[in-house]
Amino acid sequence: MLKMCSFDLRVVFLCVLCGTFRPSVGCVQCLVQPKDTSVVCGKFGNAANCYTELGRLFDKKDKVIDAGKVGKAQVKSLEKVINDLFDQLKKKAKINVNDLEKASEDFITQASALPKATKCSSPCGYQESHYNCSICKIDSCGFPLDCPVQNKTVGEHKSIKMLCDLAFAVPQDSKISKIWKFAEKVNTRQVELFKEMTVELEDSYDIPSADGQHEGTYQCEIFSNGNSIKRIYHYLTVTSDTGTGHSELHDIFLLSLLPGGKLVDTDSPPPTQQHHPSRVLIGICFTFLLLFPILSLGVMILWKRSGTQSTRRNEEL
């Protein structure tokens, strides 16, 4: 009975040392129970030195931290790897630095073999990256929630589709929802300027016939289990058909002036030994054609007045 009490007191003492000498963060603290660490260090001889070595070999060792960067689904497997190694240490009568170093190297080998997290998809959206022993939780990719604004242009009365794609993996049990919002006539990402339009699961927002009232910024916010994970923005400009009509009339006029009634294809190289009049020359010709009747009429009037004056002079003589 006295021996049992003595052992219990040692465990309590080691637990106190655990709180005193254990580093604030690290793979051992995150994944191993304090009582198991206390048992291991109780066999080391000097508990303070034991926790110092554990910190050096596990919690502050870059290779250990890198090996522990696994996906969310592999955290339980990672925890099993390190606890199996500590169970082996607990079975030893005495433990030294070499035993702890071997456990550290074995952890690196076994943890490195576990599946790693999915790569991050840039440039935006909250994405879970990997388990991080330095913070004892799943780390994020560090991208902002808001994506850059995508500029889009559509002709009046034309249709357009704006996509709202997630572009990265989420847990299978996630409930995905999407909310479309609109900020009229402005190019912005200020969330307070948007008004909600629709809640749906579709990957796009379709406008069958665009007009001026559709100009502005469209925001699609994606939620996973009620938490916002991505905001996508489309700034839409609607162009008028008036400019197109004027361009078509101008082309028809040029068509009537060019040889053979063919317009020049500016995207293709000109045929060999074939020359077309420049637009400047065409403009000069067209101006001359417009002014010729006026000039002719002026000459006739001047000629007539000159003849009349000559006749009066003859009569006076």
Buried (B, 14 or more C-beta within 10 A) or exposed (E): EEEEEEEEEBEEEBBEBBEEBBBEBBBBBBBBEBEBBBBBBBBBEEBEEBBBBBBBBBBBBEEBBEBBBBBBEBBEBBBEBBBEBBEBBBEEEEBEEEBBEBBBBBBBEBBBEBEEBBEBBEEBBBBBBBBBBBEEEBBBBEBEEBBEBBEBEBEBEBEBEBEBEBBBBBEEEEEEEBBBBBBEEEBBBEEEBBEEBEEBEEEEBEBEEBEEEBBBBBBBBBBBEEEEBBBBBBBBEBBEEEEEEEEEEEEEEBEEEEEEEEEBEEEEEEEEEEEBBEEEEBEEEEEEEEEEEEEEEEEEEEEEEEEEEEEEEEEEE
